[in-house]
Amino acid sequence: MFSYYLDLALRSLKRNPVLTGLMVLAIALGIGAAMTTLTVLHVLSGDPLPGHSADIYYPQIDPADMNGYQPGGEPADQVTWIDGMNLLRAHRATRQALMTGGSVPVQPAQADLDAFYADARYTTADFFPMFEVPFEYGTAWTASDDESRARVAVISRKLNDKLFRGRDSVGKTINVNDANLRIVGVVDAWRPDPHFYDLYQGRYGEDEDVFVPLATSRDLKLAHDGSVDCWGQGSPDQQMLETAPCTWLQFWVQLDTPAKAAAYKAFLVHYSQEQKALGRFDRPPNVRLRNVMQWLAFRKVVPEDVRLQTWLAFGFLLVCLVNTVGLMLAKFLRRSGEIGVRRALGAARRAVFEQLLVEAGLVGLVGGIGGLLLAQLGLWLVRRQPADYAKLAHLDPVMLLATFVLAIGATLIAGLLPAWRACRVTPALQLKGN
Amino acid sequence: MQIQPILAALRQHKAGTVLIALQIALTLAIVCNALFIIHQRVAHLSEPSGVDEADLFVIDSQWAGQSSEKQIDAQMQADLAALRQLPAVRDATASNSYPLQGGGWDDLITLTPEQVQKTTDATVYFGDEHFLDTLGVKLIAGRNFRADEVEPLSPRVAATPAAVIVTKALADRLYPGGSALGKQFYAMGTTPTTIVGVVQRLQRAEVDTWSREYAYQALIWPRRLDGTFGTKYIVRAKPGELSAAMREAPKALFAQSRMRIIDPKNGVLSFAQVRHRAYDSDRGTAILMGIICAVLLVITGAGIVGLTSFWVGQRRKQIGIRRALGATQSDILRYFQTENLLIAGGGVVVGAVFAVGLNLWMMRQLATDRMPLLYVLAGVIVLLLLGQGAVLVPAMRASRVSPVEATRTV
């Protein structure tokens, strides 16, 4: 029966090519716009550490003075050097890493390469196992390298390709800011999006090429890059950041169970009380402990404009669907005579209803294919934008499936009312009229 | 024209009538909100920066090796002297940042040192005595910096400079009534700074939504930031010689010293490029909204054409009878036009409510501003005209139905 209905649908659609074209075009445009913006939103609100992000937390404490204090306000969104080091050495979490961003001048050994700046991350050793960073060659440095301020570095695959033509460079040296660092590892392709662990370094499409132990970076006076937030007599001078009352480091911890997370939060409160008793903190304890996705939601990492565009596109799709309902209604009711004949010859209402829904579904399918092509075009246009997230805008299998479900589902719903109205025509009246 | 028979006829086509009205209502709600957003974005991205945009460009020069602050300061002085000597260059200065750069240095401003809540917020620029001339900003009160006031910024002179030049916007915010010259304020320090000059207009380093209430609030310290990192040279070319100056300047800098890195892609930017980047997102959103509005109006128009054509086809016999009974062609034409006006009128009334509702919802969800009702009015007019335009073709066809149709049975 289905193939018969399909045949009928094709014939009927071919009978009014303009009307059919208009319906298909409206569906395609609506689906294309909706899927383009939805894909961008989907990509931007993705999980940077799939399957793992719920255990990674970002502790916040409030070390500022009473200037501008408001009870219940948000604590600082980074930590000072002193607090970061205290929390790091407390070892209360499964893993913990203190880090910040920067950029370093790299002097290649090859004469044919000019010196260039590379984005860098200065961090303690747990960064790599905690964020499950894959290695192409070698390994991460160890906690004892952090302690001994070892002159070591981990570089990205991209930088390894550039400097060492992709060969195993473990044990070789890289010249960074006039200092030689021994390469201990090469990170394989790894780029978490959003760049959750340091949103001040750009939110999407960011990756570091050089990783240096935090203590070593301070010894070598490597330039810090990112937000520095000071109070009191603090000045964001690069050389004095260890003692200045400024927050400029990110501190991440791994806590494997909710119980551990609760215990860690209690520890943060206790730490704040202790620091207040010591006279270092002025404010009453004010702590937060958000995991990766909560942190990204809190920082509103998805650009407002992307959400606005998504709502707009879905509003557009809704109008396209209302338009299709109207056109389909006209189309089905115009065939009242034909339907009357079918009903008079014994077709059940249900059969007529099914036949018309097949026709609606067919419009949805063709519209969906058109919409998919338009979405690809739309995403191609998005990728040509200079925004930092633009390069990520690709349709993945989930969104591909979603496109067709949305297109056919929406058109079937749009077909319900017209089909229901049409299958209720009274056969006798139609036959008499003819 | 009698409306009663039209309403009676519409009652026969309830579903179709409601659908067209609903489509018009939704289109109106989306189009006027989109127009409002487009207008806001366009207004934002055409805000003047206050600088001589046509002739300006910036060079981001980073140091390639380790040097002392003293060496860097000497190098910066030499670089600036070399840039100013170029034939195509009018003037040059070094700063930490420039208008529309994105990001930058912001200070909280207070009027007394013990104040807990800030009075306001200002972008901080560092500049020497060439800063005002290079950017082409107009000094409207007071004086420029003297060469001997300009000191390198290093940990040893971290204290607040004694003299500051502020924008008119900042001056008016701190001391309303144009009395700011000679007055003092505090910028996150314990020593005050005295306003020695006021400039007409200078845009902030970043123009994101959060800083909108601080628009055009900037201050200039007489400092050279000898960052170990690098510096930003702002160069003003002589009129019409921008491209020549942009070619020569990096060469002149490399001739001074090879120990620097100027990014081949983003290292040298004309101010047009800077502006383009700063308002990327605004422009993108405005264009997208514009396209969607246009397509939406076309689809709604096409929908009206489609449904009305269907109705005309259905009513050929009735039209024939009316014509046979003496109705003129223009009577028939006016019938369909009035019918559309009634439907569209109902649609825009509902749509106006939708539009205001959508705006209120967006104000809560997306921090949009309140839409003036003028936009709804404009949208109503556009949609009523669209309806009349769309109905014209099928209505003309209806008016040409011959009275003979009345006699046909099929």
Interface residues (C-beta under 8 A of the other chain):
Chain A: L19 L22 A26 L29 A33 M66 N67 G68 Y69 S103 P105 Q107 D114 A115 F116 Y117 N177 D178 K221 A223 C230 Q233 S235 D237 Q238 Q239 M240 P303 E304 D305 R307 L308 Q309 W311 L312 A313 G315 F316 L318 V319 C320 V322 N323 V325 G326 L327 L329 A330 K331 L333 R334 Q385 P386 A387 L417 R421 N434
Chain B: A15 G16 L19 I20 L22 Q23 L26 T27 A29 I30 A34 I37 Q62 W63 A64 G65 Q66 V116 Q117 K118 P155 A158 M188 T190 T209 G227 T228 F229 I261 D263 R277 D280 S281 G284 T285 L288 M289 I292 V295 L296 I299 T300 A302 G303 G306 L307 F310 W311 G313 Q314 L358 M362 Q365 L366 A367 T368 V410
